[in-house]
Amino acid sequence: MIGFPTSFLWGAATSAYQIEGSPLADGAGASIWHRFSREPGRVVGGATGDSACDHYRRYREDIALMAWLGINAYRFSVAWARVVPDGNGTLNPKGLGFYDRLVDALLAQGIEPMLTLYHWDLPAALEDRGGWLNPDSAKWFGDYAQVLFQALDDRVRLWLTLNEPWVSAVLGYLTGTHAPGRRGLREAALAAHHLLLAHAEAVTAYRAVGRHRIGIALNLEPQYAASAQAEDVEAAARRHIYVNRWFLDPILLGRYPAEIPQLFGADWPRRALQRAGLIRAPIDFLGVNYYSRALVVDDPSGRPARGRLVKRRDAQLTAMGWEIFPQGLTEMLLWIRREYGELPVYITENGAACNDPLPERGRVLDPGRARFLGRHLIAAQEALGRGVDLRGYFAWSLLDNFEWAYGYSKRFGLIHVDFATQRRTPKMSARFYRNLICRGGANL
Ligand SMILES: OC[C@@H]1[C@@H](O)[C@H](O)[C@@H](O)c2[nH]c(CCc3ccccc3)c[n+]21
């Protein structure tokens, strides 16, 4: 088993709305999650990101924790509405100033910033103009990206355009469980298309001014048939197109999978097919967010992929109910290489929600999370040994934080946060990860 390259990035990941708090401070505009979390019934316990981890004010303390952890990279996202409060127009220097200081403080600790331009928190003012359903959304995003390229490309060398556009489109516009909470197959397909055009707009803009590397972070999930029955095998194949290829193909091949218009039927935006070619703006690396696999049975009523998810009775699950399945990471990484060729890859998210005990005498014993990380790093090492050009791993998440519709009821952090006092307590898994990084991932 070969080890990890010495240049390997050992990181941790977060996102703006989930950790920053102070959503309207210093001239920031509201985001769709600021609005959505205030709508009754949308978030467990009626929680919002008003405080979250108070990272907007405590970022220096958190960077000191990153230094203690020994990570050499940190993935974070920029809140679009801090930098451009109405989404497309006047800049807010104070908003940009926060990220300027954050990047400098990271570099001062020898921590490589990986910046996600968009992690679901669209400016509310743009939602009022149709949001991702408006064909202008790609240009809005390109203009915003340009601002950040100008301001930070002298220090940020790893850029991500979007975090999981599939989730933005499906949970935001089909299931309605995420902001902006709309429900419609046609809207989801249209939003997805505009998100892809926005990604391409930003990559194209970067090619004109950027000196480093840009990619995108996708939630990728291997789909397994729950039985050998033909109808289950076909359902898993359909869901593979729906969850993985719907976005990978346009981004990396410049065309939608042929099966996608069939899955969406009359709800598929016809013009999308002609414009798919615009989406293939070559990227420098792919970000893979891996958590679990899906086990699929045929479900003729399931829209649009006509497949339903099941769990094995003996499956080990995280506190999210997701099956712990490390080999799926190896298989996904190998599949990407077979299907799309040699492309540098970073695991931009991997982690587990666990029912952690409360801190006791400054310790939080979360052996399940340490074991999850270890098993997935072994799976990553397996892929490396079989030729995958894996450049880094970002644990989700540095801190317990606002877990979207679950509010603060699900904890993914390496570091425990007491949201009442904002006290941070590194968990056992943080020490495990720290020790592992110290030895460069040897003897996993
Ligand atoms: O749910 C844990 C994390 C979120 O906190 C991140 O913001 C997000 O990037 C992220 N993506 C996934 C996997 C895809 C997914 C997203 C939302 C709900 C279910 C699955 C898991 N996570």
The ligand as an SDF file (V2000), in Angstrom:
LIG
                    3D

 22 24  0  0  0  0  0  0  0  0999 V2000
  -24.6270   17.0560    5.5030 O   0  0  0  0  0  0  0  0  0  0  0  0
  -23.2900   17.2820    5.7680 C   0  0  0  0  0  0  0  0  0  0  0  0
  -22.6890   18.1860    4.6970 C   0  0  0  0  0  0  0  0  0  0  0  0
  -23.2550   19.6220    4.7280 C   0  0  0  0  0  0  0  0  0  0  0  0
  -23.0970   20.1830    6.0260 O   0  0  0  0  0  0  0  0  0  0  0  0
  -22.4760   20.4350    3.6750 C   0  0  0  0  0  0  0  0  0  0  0  0
  -22.8040   21.8200    3.7120 O   0  0  0  0  0  0  0  0  0  0  0  0
  -22.7790   19.9120    2.2800 C   0  0  0  0  0  0  0  0  0  0  0  0
  -21.7890   20.3250    1.3410 O   0  0  0  0  0  0  0  0  0  0  0  0
  -22.9440   18.4100    2.2730 C   0  0  0  0  0  0  0  0  0  0  0  0
  -23.1870   17.6320    1.2050 N   0  0  0  0  0  0  0  0  0  0  0  0
  -23.3920   16.3770    1.6470 C   0  0  0  0  0  0  0  0  0  0  0  0
  -23.7260   15.2060    0.7760 C   0  0  0  0  0  0  0  0  0  0  0  0
  -24.9280   15.5350   -0.1220 C   0  0  0  0  0  0  0  0  0  0  0  0
  -26.1280   15.8460    0.6870 C   0  0  0  0  0  0  0  0  0  0  0  0
  -26.4070   17.1830    0.9660 C   0  0  0  0  0  0  0  0  0  0  0  0
  -27.5400   17.5120    1.6890 C   0  0  0  0  0  0  0  0  0  0  0  0
  -28.3930   16.5070    2.1410 C   0  0  0  0  0  0  0  0  0  0  0  0
  -28.0830   15.1750    1.8710 C   0  0  0  0  0  0  0  0  0  0  0  0
  -26.9360   14.8460    1.1480 C   0  0  0  0  0  0  0  0  0  0  0  0
  -23.2380   16.3760    2.9950 C   0  0  0  0  0  0  0  0  0  0  0  0
  -22.9400   17.6360    3.3610 N   0  0  0  0  0  0  0  0  0  0  0  0
  1  2  1  0
  2  3  1  0
  3  4  1  0
  3 22  1  0
  4  5  1  0
  4  6  1  0
  6  7  1  0
  6  8  1  0
  8  9  1  0
  8 10  1  0
 10 11  1  0
 10 22  2  0
 11 12  1  0
 12 13  1  0
 12 21  2  0
 13 14  1  0
 14 15  1  0
 15 16  1  0
 15 20  2  0
 16 17  2  0
 17 18  1  0
 18 19  2  0
 19 20  1  0
 21 22  1  0
M  CHG  1  22   1
M  END
$$$$
